[in-house]
Every structure is written in structure tokens, then in C-alpha cells.
Amino acid sequence: MTTTVEAPGLDILRSDLWTAVTGRDEYRAADIVLRALDAGTPAESVLLDVIAPVQARVGHAWQADRLTVAQEHAATAIAERVIAALAHHPAHRPAPYGGRITVACVDQEWHALPARLLAEVLTLRGWRVDFLGAQVPTPHLVTHLHNTGADAVALSSSLATRLPTAHTAITACQAVGVPVLAGGAAFGPDGRYARLLGADAWAPDARAAARRLADGIPPPDLAVGRPVEEGLAHLTDQEYTLVVRARARLVRVVLADLERNYPAMAAYSAPQRERTAEDIAHIVEFLGVALYTDSDDLFTDFIRWTAAVLTARKVPAASLLPALDALGAELKDFPRATRMLDRARLHLDEAVPTTDQPPGASA
């Protein structure tokens, strides 16, 4: 097992950059990064050992209700502009000598910073990189691959709800002979969903991705064709399709059930009601992708995460139970959905006391 030794002073750089981005001081943030490069800190280390962990800290601070959504967005925007400034520094200009890689986020995926970090690392390592950014529609991605002759495409997704779209993109890229390296939180900490969806390779972080691409990823054999993924045989029961198509109706039904059975909702403000509907929509959306992957863990982990977010905002985590109960009653004839909802309820029952307050009350 290889141990990465950090350059001295990285803790100070991270602390200073955190202060700058959360203080919305873009110039200071850029100065911190550029001075570190001038002082000899490797550009890759600045990207992955300073900017990336600071951005992760920003996300954790939002989850813990220490930063607002607006503050999180502002900090992220500054990080992106700092990376752009770093990309024009002389330390970031190696002569290209490798092949060509396309780096893109799957359609509907707006979290582009992880993909941008990978693109910069690959550039530093000599690859010719086409960074396409956030939310790249699959047909446009395939057209780009046709026009550029990429050796591989690195697909990034942070949200698990984008996995069905990622599956479409993976299949389409492979159909034109381009191997796919998948990365990002959506694919699971161990890459299980990348394997399930048939990606040619997976990497947990930018350094691992760069190593994997350097080792070479064989192109798909178009003569053999693409076999049907055995791990997706469960989709024949149509539960995923039926739940996704009924999403708007399910949200209305669950919201109406909460309004009937929880009189406290009568006192909700318009923003609180809107937030409640959004929370229910997210629950249905994650249940849908859990059905697509047949992963109880995916849905339970989302419910745990949501419970933590609600708790940080002083909303009892057990407020999720009424929504899960109402959704379970509506989907009682769906065996896999019922199994997933039951497991999620079990984890909430064990973790938190009951409450009469439905989700969204903190809005």
C-alpha cells in the first residue's frame, strides 16, 4: 500500500484557502494558490491536496447547516475561478505527449468541480484533454467523440439519481468504440455502480484515474457486441419504470396524506409546504434509482443522509417516517420498493424517536 507524503505547509494553505472562499474573497483565494505555486508547491498537490479538501469541507459545512446554499455556491464559484487562474500559471504548462481524453459530466449532473480537477490533473500529466463541463447531453458527447478521436472518456457524476442517465452515456460511448472510465460519488465508494452499469474502468479519485488511464483501457470490441448486464435483470419487473413515470402523482398522493393525517401542516407557510413537496420528490427520485440498481443500501444511505441534514436544521429525523409510510401504502404491490422502504423505516426507527412533524418544517 502506497502512502502519500504531504508537502509541508499544506495544512496552512488549506486553512487560508478555507478562510478566503468562505469569506467570499476571490482575490485572496487566488493569491494563496498562485503564491503556493511560485514557492514550489506542485500544481497537482495544490489541486488535490488543497483545493479539493477545502471544497469537500464546504460541502460538509452546508450539510451541517454551517453554510447556506448561497454561501456554498459562492465558495464553489470561487474555487472554480481559482482553478482557472491556476491553469494559466507557468507551472501548469507541460508539453502534451499523451493521448486525448474527454472529461465530461453526465447529462443533468451540475457538480462539475470533481471533473474539472481531473481534467487539470490529466493535463499536468501530459494528456490532451477536452473538458466538456457539466450536464453534457449524451448525443452531443458521442458527436464530440466522433469528431475528436478520443482514446477514452472519463464520465463524472456526483448524484446517484443520475445513474440511469450515466448508464445511457456509458453504453453510447462504448457503442462508438470509446472505453469509459467512471468516477464520482454517484458510482459508490467502491465503484459498485460503475461495474453494474458496465463501465470499462472506475477510479475513486483523480490520481487513481490518471494512473488507470496511463495503464491503458482497452477499447470495446464492437465485433463481439455488448451483452445484457446480468446485474440489471431485475428491471424486467418494471417497478423502476412505473415508479419513475408516477413520480408527480406519488408526490401529490403523499403530500395529501400528510395534510390529512398531520394537522400541524395546516400552519405551514408557503415555503414550508414547498420544501415538504421537494423532500417528498427527492425520496421518490432516490427510490427510483434504488430500484434501477436494486440497491437497498443506496436508498437507505440517502434516507440517513437526509435525516442528518434535517437534524442539523433542528427538524426531527423521524419526520421522514410519515412520508415513508404514505409512500409504502401507495406502493404496497411493489415487492422491491416495499422491501427498500421497510429497511429505511427500520433504520430510522432504531435511530430516532417518533414525531408528529412531517419533513420540510424547517423551511
Disulfide bonds with the S-S distance in Angstrom:
none
